[in-house]
Amino acid sequence: MSGPVIVGGGPAGAAAAIGLARAGVRPRLLERDRVVGEKVCGEFLAEDAARHLDGLGVDLPSLGAVPLRRALFGAGRAQAEMRLPFAAWSLPRAVLDAALLQAAEEAGATVERGVSVAAVQSCGTDWELRIAGGETRVAPSLILATGKHELRGVQRSASGGALGLKLILAGDVPADAVAVLACSGGYAGLQPRAGGGANLCAALDSRAPGVAEAARSAAALVAHVAAGSALAARLLAGLRAEASRPMAVARVPYGFLHRGDGPFRVGDQAAVIPSFCGDGVAMALLSGLRAAEACRRGASPALHHAGFAASVAGGMRMAGVVASLVRHAPRLMVGGVAWLPGIAGAVARRTRLG
Ligand SMILES: Cc1cc2nc3c(=O)[nH]c(=O)nc-3n(C[C@H](O)[C@H](O)[C@H](O)COP(=O)(O)OP(=O)(O)OC[C@H]3O[C@@H](n4cnc5c(N)ncnc54)[C@H](O)[C@@H]3O)c2cc1C
């Protein structure tokens, strides 16, 4: 293969492919899924993600994204509401990721679906990719965009104990609000989905009481979140799970930031921002675009990673502080939103990556 190869076709891989293709380089993107499916994600997109998407040719309103204007907070009997201090939307990941891959193809990238890379290794200045099924390919440069999935030969040096769970629910929730619901072991986000129903997505400590059961059963997850606050109990009453068990992703290494050499890393392979602030997709798009530019210039991955890490470290830290407040002092957080909405809004703004 003569051009750069991107492994993984989520937002990060697609953004890198579009960036390279627009610069006149012909990248090849390998995605293991034949059909784009759902992913464990809160599906909250703020204006920074929207701005990058717009630049990549993906328009949220025309994909049917639901505008979100308010945030509701619940912990125990306490609850509060604030106007979101930035524009935000809800859009199913299956819709978003399909639109990005289509934009990558339209920009001139070759997208191969149903190609799973089993392992990679460096050989001289090239990269050798072993494809599941036995084929071997060689690429002059490699962009690793496999998200939370580790690839043999180039695993992240990341560790973490968070468990991500996602459940699609049928029924009605407030049409313009994201709800942040504290519960044992962490918190969940609940928001409307384009086309109806709601997305319930939780980031939990896998060792907390009740979390193992919540990971195995939709009814147990709904009961676990509903037990955490009066607001959750009210919002979840009457909603019906569309599957018998939630989608799950284990050992999410919140706060991970890659520094070092190897292939270019983008998205969750480069940085995992605490999910509470809904900035993971924005981070993925930004990192994909920046890596595409560095790859096109022939820059060293180590230098690129150092520069990228420095530019996002501040936003990551602030997101970590807010996520830890929700996790460890949820009532304080709800009180802060209720009594000091101006300060809560300013803090929420500071978590944006810009
Ligand atoms: C609980 C939770 C809630 C979240 N909520 C939000 C939110 O509300 N808003 C937000 O912006 N972010 C959120 N995030 C973060 C967001 O989901 C991720 O940051 C984002 O998906 C990262 O994009 P990516 O392109 O790096 O990886 P992914 O989206 O995971 O894409 C990786 C792709 O690589 C493919 N792949 C993997 N391995 C291989 C292989 N070996 N060969 C070929 N292809 C491969 C996969 O099939 C996949 O399509 C949340 C995360 C969690 C865990």
The ligand as an SDF file (V2000), in Angstrom:
LIG
                    3D

 53 58  0  0  0  0  0  0  0  0999 V2000
  -19.8010    5.6790   29.0420 C   0  0  0  0  0  0  0  0  0  0  0  0
  -19.2960    6.6180   27.9760 C   0  0  0  0  0  0  0  0  0  0  0  0
  -20.0700    7.7300   27.6260 C   0  0  0  0  0  0  0  0  0  0  0  0
  -19.6000    8.6150   26.6580 C   0  0  0  0  0  0  0  0  0  0  0  0
  -20.3870    9.6960   26.3200 N   0  0  0  0  0  0  0  0  0  0  0  0
  -19.9340   10.5770   25.4200 C   0  0  0  0  0  0  0  0  0  0  0  0
  -20.7570   11.6800   25.0200 C   0  0  0  0  0  0  0  0  0  0  0  0
  -21.8820   11.8450   25.4800 O   0  0  0  0  0  0  0  0  0  0  0  0
  -20.2610   12.5460   24.0950 N   0  0  0  0  0  0  0  0  0  0  0  0
  -19.0020   12.3960   23.5610 C   0  0  0  0  0  0  0  0  0  0  0  0
  -18.5900   13.2250   22.7520 O   0  0  0  0  0  0  0  0  0  0  0  0
  -18.2190   11.3300   23.8900 N   0  0  0  0  0  0  0  0  0  0  0  0
  -18.6590   10.4270   24.7870 C   0  0  0  0  0  0  0  0  0  0  0  0
  -17.8860    9.3470   25.1100 N   0  0  0  0  0  0  0  0  0  0  0  0
  -16.5690    9.1870   24.4750 C   0  0  0  0  0  0  0  0  0  0  0  0
  -16.6670    8.7550   23.0070 C   0  0  0  0  0  0  0  0  0  0  0  0
  -17.5690    7.6860   22.8620 O   0  0  0  0  0  0  0  0  0  0  0  0
  -15.2810    8.3430   22.5020 C   0  0  0  0  0  0  0  0  0  0  0  0
  -14.3260    9.2600   22.9530 O   0  0  0  0  0  0  0  0  0  0  0  0
  -15.2290    8.2770   20.9670 C   0  0  0  0  0  0  0  0  0  0  0  0
  -16.0740    7.2680   20.4960 O   0  0  0  0  0  0  0  0  0  0  0  0
  -13.8060    7.9960   20.5000 C   0  0  0  0  0  0  0  0  0  0  0  0
  -13.8030    7.8820   19.1030 O   0  0  0  0  0  0  0  0  0  0  0  0
  -12.7110    6.9730   18.3610 P   0  0  0  0  0  0  0  0  0  0  0  0
  -12.8780    7.2290   16.9130 O   0  0  0  0  0  0  0  0  0  0  0  0
  -11.3990    7.1610   19.0110 O   0  0  0  0  0  0  0  0  0  0  0  0
  -13.1330    5.4760   18.7380 O   0  0  0  0  0  0  0  0  0  0  0  0
  -14.4360    4.6240   18.4010 P   0  0  0  0  0  0  0  0  0  0  0  0
  -15.6070    5.4940   18.2340 O   0  0  0  0  0  0  0  0  0  0  0  0
  -14.4930    3.5700   19.4650 O   0  0  0  0  0  0  0  0  0  0  0  0
  -14.1120    3.9490   17.0060 O   0  0  0  0  0  0  0  0  0  0  0  0
  -13.1040    2.9650   16.8780 C   0  0  0  0  0  0  0  0  0  0  0  0
  -13.3790    2.1710   15.6150 C   0  0  0  0  0  0  0  0  0  0  0  0
  -12.3020    1.2950   15.3690 O   0  0  0  0  0  0  0  0  0  0  0  0
  -12.8070    0.0430   14.9200 C   0  0  0  0  0  0  0  0  0  0  0  0
  -11.8080   -0.9650   15.2450 N   0  0  0  0  0  0  0  0  0  0  0  0
  -11.4080   -1.3450   16.4790 C   0  0  0  0  0  0  0  0  0  0  0  0
  -10.4600   -2.2800   16.4060 N   0  0  0  0  0  0  0  0  0  0  0  0
  -10.2500   -2.5170   15.0900 C   0  0  0  0  0  0  0  0  0  0  0  0
   -9.3870   -3.3930   14.3890 C   0  0  0  0  0  0  0  0  0  0  0  0
   -8.5530   -4.2100   15.0380 N   0  0  0  0  0  0  0  0  0  0  0  0
   -9.4160   -3.3730   13.0380 N   0  0  0  0  0  0  0  0  0  0  0  0
  -10.2580   -2.5370   12.3730 C   0  0  0  0  0  0  0  0  0  0  0  0
  -11.1150   -1.6940   13.0080 N   0  0  0  0  0  0  0  0  0  0  0  0
  -11.1020   -1.6770   14.3430 C   0  0  0  0  0  0  0  0  0  0  0  0
  -14.1080   -0.1210   15.7000 C   0  0  0  0  0  0  0  0  0  0  0  0
  -14.9840   -1.0290   15.0670 O   0  0  0  0  0  0  0  0  0  0  0  0
  -14.6380    1.3140   15.7230 C   0  0  0  0  0  0  0  0  0  0  0  0
  -15.4880    1.5970   14.6370 O   0  0  0  0  0  0  0  0  0  0  0  0
  -18.3440    8.4120   26.0480 C   0  0  0  0  0  0  0  0  0  0  0  0
  -17.5860    7.2760   26.3820 C   0  0  0  0  0  0  0  0  0  0  0  0
  -18.0530    6.3810   27.3300 C   0  0  0  0  0  0  0  0  0  0  0  0
  -17.2320    5.1650   27.6640 C   0  0  0  0  0  0  0  0  0  0  0  0
  1  2  1  0
  2  3  1  0
  2 52  2  0
  3  4  2  0
  4  5  1  0
  4 50  1  0
  5  6  2  0
  6  7  1  0
  6 13  1  0
  7  8  2  0
  7  9  1  0
  9 10  1  0
 10 11  2  0
 10 12  1  0
 12 13  2  0
 13 14  1  0
 14 15  1  0
 14 50  1  0
 15 16  1  0
 16 17  1  0
 16 18  1  0
 18 19  1  0
 18 20  1  0
 20 21  1  0
 20 22  1  0
 22 23  1  0
 23 24  1  0
 24 25  2  0
 24 26  1  0
 24 27  1  0
 27 28  1  0
 28 29  2  0
 28 30  1  0
 28 31  1  0
 31 32  1  0
 32 33  1  0
 33 34  1  0
 33 48  1  0
 34 35  1  0
 35 36  1  0
 35 46  1  0
 36 37  1  0
 36 45  1  0
 37 38  2  0
 38 39  1  0
 39 40  1  0
 39 45  2  0
 40 41  1  0
 40 42  2  0
 42 43  1  0
 43 44  2  0
 44 45  1  0
 46 47  1  0
 46 48  1  0
 48 49  1  0
 50 51  2  0
 51 52  1  0
 52 53  1  0
M  END
$$$$
